[in-house]
């Protein structure tokens, strides 16, 4: 049985990943400081350790894993301007410790990167994007300097089961629209709604992460649907009860994954369809 360590494993994507790894028979340990994760996401049979990733070396009796899935970082764009100290703490201090642990024990790493690094605005358009990009560069250098085996996976606007785990008003736009729709409230569209996004079903993200863990070739993979929609198009899939709010700092105009290259490398292809997910939400109302 393979021993797996998942950082951020009580959050939205992390919990979905842990569920699947557990089903596949892996021995899963989760580290999560519960800044975004929730205890009600805990899965029976999985070991949970509530701590910061920068305290990884202090955990007593932790079995050295066969692989690390590193998802446990700060993940909000607009708030990152005001919370830059927290971003630095989680994404630099924490991730550096994870990398040092991986180096010391020769553990391969699958890293949950952000597609904001690939934005036309550049990787320095927000503190969040900058620090996430910095960790990508550090992982690549650890591969060169210390022969670390890794896979870097870029996420694109994930939606699906447990998407409201954050529940702070900064969760995914699909989760926000779903809550507003169910409450018969206007859907809040940022700016003019022309910004375009690639929306990816969380089950496809999980499949991509696992595929990347089986192909540790020190490479990068874009995990998206390969289809983009404007925010206003997505809102109208729910309802025409829409209100527009001011632009948000750090909001990029465009993001679409190149899945052809990922498919060729991983034999992975997304199956989830955004329109079907939204219709399912509407049917359940």
Protein Blocks (a to p, Z undefined) as FASTA:
>chain_A
ZZdddehilbmklmmmmmmmmmnopacddddehlmbcfklpcghiacddddfklmmmpgh
iacdfbdcdfbbcfbfklmmmmmmmmmmmmmmmmmmmmmmmmmnopacdddddfklmpmn
bpklbfklmmmmmmmmmmmmmmmmnopacdddddehiadehklmnonopacfklmmmmmm
mnopacddehjllaccddddfklmmmmmmmmmmmcghpaddddehiacdfklmmmmmomc
dcdddddehiafbdcddfklmmmmnopacfbdfklmmmmmmmmZZ
